[in-house]
Amino acid sequence: MHDITDLEGRGIPGVGVASTAFTEAAAAQAVSLGFDAPMVFVQHPIQDRSDDEMRALAEAAYDEIVARVSQS
């Protein structure tokens, strides 16, 4: 969240990507930083996924990520 805030502050569009387990943490960070960064949440968990499963998650989120970075 800090990285997205920094990028946006420098005029560089950014989108945070996290798993669904971190929706509340992202919201709390947004309040703390005073910046509601665009976020995309993917299915949790991710740590035990194979490379193919990670690619599938990324491909499924791609359009939403592009849409949100385009809105920044």
C-alpha positions as CSV (number, residue, x, y, z in Angstrom):
1,M,0.0,0.0,0.0
2,H,2.8,2.4,0.8
3,D,4.4,1.7,-2.6
4,I,1.1,2.5,-4.5
5,T,0.7,5.7,-2.4
6,D,4.3,6.7,-3.3
7,L,3.8,6.0,-7.0
8,E,0.5,7.8,-7.2
9,G,2.0,10.8,-5.4
10,R,4.7,11.0,-8.1
11,G,2.1,10.8,-10.9
12,I,2.7,7.1,-11.7
13,P,-0.4,5.0,-11.8
14,G,-0.4,2.0,-9.6
15,V,-2.7,-0.8,-8.5
16,G,-2.3,-3.0,-5.4
17,V,-2.8,-6.7,-5.8
18,A,-3.4,-8.9,-2.8
19,S,-5.3,-12.0,-1.8
20,T,-8.8,-11.8,-0.4
21,A,-7.5,-12.4,3.1
22,F,-6.1,-8.9,3.1
23,T,-9.1,-6.9,2.2
24,E,-9.6,-5.6,5.8
25,A,-5.9,-4.8,6.2
26,A,-5.9,-2.9,2.9
27,A,-8.9,-0.9,4.0
28,A,-7.1,-0.1,7.4
29,Q,-4.0,1.0,5.6
30,A,-6.0,3.2,3.2
31,V,-7.5,5.0,6.2
32,S,-4.1,5.2,8.0
33,L,-2.4,6.7,4.9
34,G,-5.3,8.9,3.9
35,F,-5.2,7.4,0.4
36,D,-7.7,4.9,-1.0
37,A,-5.4,3.1,-3.5
38,P,-7.0,1.1,-6.3
39,M,-6.8,-2.6,-5.3
40,V,-7.5,-5.9,-6.9
41,F,-8.0,-9.0,-4.7
42,V,-7.3,-12.5,-5.9
43,Q,-8.5,-15.8,-4.4
44,H,-6.7,-16.7,-1.2
45,P,-4.4,-18.5,-0.4
46,I,-1.6,-18.0,-2.9
47,Q,1.5,-19.3,-1.1
48,D,0.9,-23.0,-1.9
49,R,-0.1,-22.6,-5.5
50,S,1.8,-24.0,-8.4
51,D,3.2,-21.8,-11.2
52,D,0.3,-22.7,-13.4
53,E,-2.2,-21.8,-10.7
54,M,-0.5,-18.5,-10.1
55,R,-0.6,-17.8,-13.9
56,A,-4.3,-18.6,-13.9
57,L,-4.9,-16.1,-11.0
58,A,-2.9,-13.4,-12.8
59,E,-4.7,-14.0,-16.1
60,A,-8.1,-13.9,-14.3
61,A,-7.2,-10.5,-12.6
62,Y,-5.5,-8.9,-15.6
63,D,-8.4,-7.1,-17.1
64,E,-9.4,-5.7,-13.7
65,I,-5.9,-4.6,-13.0
66,V,-5.6,-2.8,-16.4
67,A,-9.0,-1.1,-15.9
68,R,-8.1,0.2,-12.4
69,V,-4.6,1.4,-13.4
70,S,-6.3,3.2,-16.4
71,Q,-8.6,5.0,-13.9
72,S,-5.8,6.3,-11.8
